[in-house]
Every structure is written in structure tokens, then in C-alpha cells.
Amino acid sequence: MNRIRLAVIGAGAIGRKHIDVINQTPQAELVALADPSTQAENLAKDLGVAWYADINEMLDNEKPQGVINATPNTLHVPCAIACVERGIPVLVEKPVADSAERAQQLVDAAKRHGVPVLVGHHRRHNALTAAAKKLIDSGELGNIVAVSAHWILQKPDDYFDVSWRREPGAGPLLVNLVHDIDLLRYLLGEINKVQAITSNATRGFANEDSAVVNLRFASGALGSAVLSDCGVSPWSWEMNSAENEVYAHAPENCYLISGSKGALAMPQMRWWRYGEQSGWHAPLLQETLNIEAIDPFILQLRHFLQVIRGEVAPIIDANDALKSLKVIDAIRRVSLNAA
Ligand SMILES: NC(=O)c1ccc[n+]([C@@H]2O[C@H](COP(=O)([O-])OP(=O)(O)OC[C@H]3O[C@@H](n4cnc5c(N)ncnc54)[C@H](O)[C@@H]3O)[C@@H](O)[C@H]2O)c1
């Protein structure tokens, strides 16, 4: 089988993860990197692939069959539009854009050119997510009543040495909570109301470092999310799901989902329900769903290759990702800043 020729735009932290995944995938071949940094130039030399400082030059010279766009948030849309205008399917890292207006430009361009855009909400490819979705959709939990989500993960101070990560729009609402919002929307349906308080009291950057958010789902379920990139905690998808070995593993749960018939704690997949008797005097039965772990970035790339071959539509396209971004935009708009 001919390998699919891929290029990566933006070979920083997550770009290098994508490169590793391409190199582990026999059906794909990395042909070029586009990234003006000297680290990227050196990496391309080490990998023996072409290097370009300019993405347009790379796209015109290399004509890749697919592109992974792992640039800073503000470049997602212009880089992705440069791909779709050339008819090249693109996997754009999340958030799909730095604002809903710009995401809409990409949605429109993808439609106009008839080119698929997959958005890098990689948790959608995780087998844990699929198992939770199956359980919820089966009705075993009953009507979902409430969900509590935590994303509290202390980023090292040198993470913020990279300037774009300190600039407006790159705070943990847009960079991190957007993952949780996407997953909660996927599992529980659309969110139609939000309330929020943010704080930058600890890091003191223009962006929030912490937030509390209330959510109402169209189904009537309610949710809350607690978010911080400066607090110490074992409660975050990264630390709890063990999906990416760069994060230390803590086998805790960061999503507690409760329905009228049962409850699920994710990602340890503890399923709770009553036996013959129910109500607060009755003991709860607990079962753990055993899920085979496969790196979701590998599954995401396999899916992207199918998208490039025209076999399937993206499981999360720019329009779907825009809905998660609109929730984040609404949270940012209504936030009271407690700093
Ligand atoms: N899916 C995930 O779990 C995940 C994890 C981390 C980051 N991300 C997302 O990936 C994106 C990148 O984050 P990061 O932490 O890897 O950032 P980073 O700063 O480590 O990497 C960004 C790279 O883009 C390059 N770049 C800058 N301008 C460019 C241009 N004009 N053309 C080409 N390359 C350019 C930089 O030189 C750098 O190497 C962000 O949008 C972030 O939200 C996603």
C-alpha cells in the first residue's frame, strides 16, 4: 500500500507528538516540516525530511496529501485555510480557532472547497470515551442529572517561557477546558447556558489561571467544571487517563456523571448502581469496565488517513469544534473576574 505523504506545520510540543505518531504508523510518511524555528530546522535535519520556514512554500513544493497543523492558536485558521484552498485535508489542533468568528471562516472555506477538516480533540478517539458514550446511550445510567468535571493540573513555570502561552486567548479556558467541553458535549449533548468566575490571582498573567464554570445541557442536566493550571492536584484527564506518557499517572477520576439509574466515574470507568433495592439506605453495586488502552493520537491519525482517502467524514469537523468554541466564548463573555 502506498504510504500517505504528510506534512506537519508547527513542530513544537504537540507537533513533535504528532511526528512520533506518524513515524509509528506504517501507512503514513512524514515528508516535510513547516516551522520557522531553528529547533524545527534541526529536527527536520535529524528526521531527514524537508524543512520550510514558510508554510505556503512547503505546501506548493511538497504537495502533501494531508497536513497536521499544530501551530499556536492564532495561526490555526490561516494555516488551515492555506491547506483547504489547495485541496489538502488538514488536522487542526484544538481549539479550532482563537475566536468563533475566525472558526466560522474556516468552516466556510472548508465547505466552499469541499475539503475535510478534522479537529484535534483527540479524546474523542479514546476507547474510554467510546465506552462511556455506549453506556450512557444504552440508558443504563437513566436520564443524566448532573456532571462534575475537574481539570486542575499545575503547569511548570517554564511552560510560560513561550510568549504566545501568556498572551490573551491562550489561557486554560481555551487551551484546556475546550477539551473537557468537547467531551462533555459528545457524551451528554449540547450546552445551552453557562455561568463562570475566573481568576488570575496566582500567575498574574492577562489570561485566567483558574475558573469555576456552571453548565446547563439542553437535556436539562446540570454540570460544573473546576479548572486551574496552577493548583496541585491528581484530578485531570491528562493525569488520570494515562493516554499520553508525558504526563505522570494518577489513577483518579476527573468526571463524575450521575443519572437517574446509575453513575459513572471517568476515566477509571467505575459504574455504580442499585441492586434490588434503591434509595439512600440501599448499598450501591460497583463494577469497573475494563477498557483496552490504545494511544488516542494513534487512533486519531488512523482516522485522519481514512479521511484523506475519502473513506469517512471527520468524526469532529470544524463546525462541530466551533460549537465547543462557542461554549468557551460564552464562558469568557459572562465570566466575573475574581482576581
Ligand atoms: N491535543 C492536545 O492534547 C494538545 C496538547 C498541547 C497543545 N495543543 C494545541 O497545539 C497547539 C500548539 O501548542 P504547543 O504547546 O505545541 O505550542 P508550541 O509553542 O510548543 O509549538 C508551536 C510551534 O509552532 C511554530 N510556529 C510559530 N509560528 C509559525 C508559523 N508561522 N508557521 C509554522 N510554524 C509556526 C513554533 O515555532 C512552534 O515550534 C496549540 O493550539 C495547543 O492548543 C493540543
The ligand as an SDF file (V2000), in Angstrom:
LIG
                    3D

 44 48  0  0  0  0  0  0  0  0999 V2000
   -4.4010   17.8950   21.5460 N   0  0  0  0  0  0  0  0  0  0  0  0
   -3.6920   18.1900   22.6160 C   0  0  0  0  0  0  0  0  0  0  0  0
   -3.7450   17.4900   23.6160 O   0  0  0  0  0  0  0  0  0  0  0  0
   -2.7950   19.3800   22.6180 C   0  0  0  0  0  0  0  0  0  0  0  0
   -1.7280   19.4290   23.5390 C   0  0  0  0  0  0  0  0  0  0  0  0
   -0.8970   20.5520   23.5110 C   0  0  0  0  0  0  0  0  0  0  0  0
   -1.1500   21.5970   22.6170 C   0  0  0  0  0  0  0  0  0  0  0  0
   -2.2260   21.5200   21.7780 N   0  0  0  0  0  0  0  0  0  0  0  0
   -2.5120   22.6370   20.8520 C   0  0  0  0  0  0  0  0  0  0  0  0
   -1.4910   22.6160   19.8610 O   0  0  0  0  0  0  0  0  0  0  0  0
   -1.1320   23.9450   19.5110 C   0  0  0  0  0  0  0  0  0  0  0  0
    0.3830   24.1070   19.7290 C   0  0  0  0  0  0  0  0  0  0  0  0
    0.6580   24.0040   21.0930 O   0  0  0  0  0  0  0  0  0  0  0  0
    2.1450   23.6640   21.5960 P   0  0  0  0  0  0  0  0  0  0  0  0
    2.0650   23.6240   23.0650 O   0  0  0  0  0  0  0  0  0  0  0  0
    2.6950   22.5180   20.8330 O   0  0  0  0  0  0  0  0  0  0  0  0
    2.8920   25.0160   21.1420 O   0  0  0  0  0  0  0  0  0  0  0  0
    4.4460   25.2390   20.8940 P   0  0  0  0  0  0  0  0  0  0  0  0
    4.6940   26.6900   21.1010 O   0  0  0  0  0  0  0  0  0  0  0  0
    5.2380   24.2250   21.6690 O   0  0  0  0  0  0  0  0  0  0  0  0
    4.6020   24.8890   19.3360 O   0  0  0  0  0  0  0  0  0  0  0  0
    4.1220   25.7160   18.3060 C   0  0  0  0  0  0  0  0  0  0  0  0
    5.0990   25.6330   17.1420 C   0  0  0  0  0  0  0  0  0  0  0  0
    4.5900   26.4210   16.0600 O   0  0  0  0  0  0  0  0  0  0  0  0
    5.6740   27.0870   15.4560 C   0  0  0  0  0  0  0  0  0  0  0  0
    5.2210   28.2380   14.6830 N   0  0  0  0  0  0  0  0  0  0  0  0
    5.0660   29.5290   15.1120 C   0  0  0  0  0  0  0  0  0  0  0  0
    4.7150   30.3120   14.0600 N   0  0  0  0  0  0  0  0  0  0  0  0
    4.6580   29.5030   12.9710 C   0  0  0  0  0  0  0  0  0  0  0  0
    4.3330   29.7300   11.6040 C   0  0  0  0  0  0  0  0  0  0  0  0
    4.0210   30.9510   11.1470 N   0  0  0  0  0  0  0  0  0  0  0  0
    4.3680   28.6810   10.7540 N   0  0  0  0  0  0  0  0  0  0  0  0
    4.6980   27.4500   11.2060 C   0  0  0  0  0  0  0  0  0  0  0  0
    5.0170   27.1660   12.4800 N   0  0  0  0  0  0  0  0  0  0  0  0
    4.9760   28.1900   13.3670 C   0  0  0  0  0  0  0  0  0  0  0  0
    6.5810   27.4560   16.6230 C   0  0  0  0  0  0  0  0  0  0  0  0
    7.9110   27.7300   16.1820 O   0  0  0  0  0  0  0  0  0  0  0  0
    6.4900   26.2040   17.4820 C   0  0  0  0  0  0  0  0  0  0  0  0
    7.5050   25.2640   17.1580 O   0  0  0  0  0  0  0  0  0  0  0  0
   -1.9780   24.8700   20.3810 C   0  0  0  0  0  0  0  0  0  0  0  0
   -3.0600   25.2990   19.6240 O   0  0  0  0  0  0  0  0  0  0  0  0
   -2.4410   23.9970   21.5190 C   0  0  0  0  0  0  0  0  0  0  0  0
   -3.7210   24.3670   21.9990 O   0  0  0  0  0  0  0  0  0  0  0  0
   -3.0210   20.4310   21.7470 C   0  0  0  0  0  0  0  0  0  0  0  0
  1  2  1  0
  2  3  2  0
  2  4  1  0
  4  5  1  0
  4 44  2  0
  5  6  2  0
  6  7  1  0
  7  8  2  0
  8  9  1  0
  8 44  1  0
  9 10  1  0
  9 42  1  0
 10 11  1  0
 11 12  1  0
 11 40  1  0
 12 13  1  0
 13 14  1  0
 14 15  2  0
 14 16  1  0
 14 17  1  0
 17 18  1  0
 18 19  2  0
 18 20  1  0
 18 21  1  0
 21 22  1  0
 22 23  1  0
 23 24  1  0
 23 38  1  0
 24 25  1  0
 25 26  1  0
 25 36  1  0
 26 27  1  0
 26 35  1  0
 27 28  2  0
 28 29  1  0
 29 30  1  0
 29 35  2  0
 30 31  1  0
 30 32  2  0
 32 33  1  0
 33 34  2  0
 34 35  1  0
 36 37  1  0
 36 38  1  0
 38 39  1  0
 40 41  1  0
 40 42  1  0
 42 43  1  0
M  CHG  2   8   1  16  -1
M  END
$$$$
